[in-house]
Amino acid sequence: MALSKITEAIREEARLEAKRIKEEADRQAGKIAERGRRDISSYQTEEIRKARNRANDLKGKELAKVRTAISMDILSLKRRLIEEAFQKALLTLMRLPNKDYQNLLQNMFLNSVMEGDETVIISSEDKDRISDEFLSKINEELKKRGKKGELKFGPPDDRIKGGFILRGKGVQINNSFNVIISNLKEPLESSVADILFE
């Protein structure tokens, strides 16, 4: 009988050891499963954070592209409006009533003539406004100022938009309105922009 008690004791010992090993394995498996859940949760949280950062980066880049496109459109529109302002100024000069137009040109002639024997080039559109009679009055005034007073018309140039060109010996003075306005664009552009976009 002693053998059966020893066998029974060994079996009981083995059963208890197996139970203890199983409980330890279950505890370890629980810890591993919990660590796995934490790792998965941490991984998911990190991946979600990375995905949000990538989305924010893409969103930021897209917003920057849209803002740049809008800025370019606004700049283009402002430039077009500034150009229109200069074109309106040119049209205003060209559409002055005859008397005002002639007074303006008379001052321009008297301030531009060098010798008084230059050739005057105008647009064919201005032949009625800047007539032979008008040029005779300018010549008379030039003589009073000690100049030759021998201005004469040359062939018309339809590239001229108002005003005139004086051609003398080796000198040409372009007082056409389109050239004057073109020359004033750069120095006046910021002032015009300030007025238009206050």
Secondary structure, DSSP 8 states (H G I E B T S, - for coil): -HHHHHHHHHHHHHHHHHHHHHHHHHHHHHHHHHHHHHHHHHHHHHHHHHHHHHHHHHHHHHHHHHHHHHHHHHHHHHHHHHHHHHHHHHHHHHTS-HHHHHHHHHHHHHHH-SSS--EEE--GGGTTTS-HHHHHHHHHHHHHTTS----EE----TT--SEEEEEETTEEEEEEHHHHHHHHHHHHHHHHHHHHT-
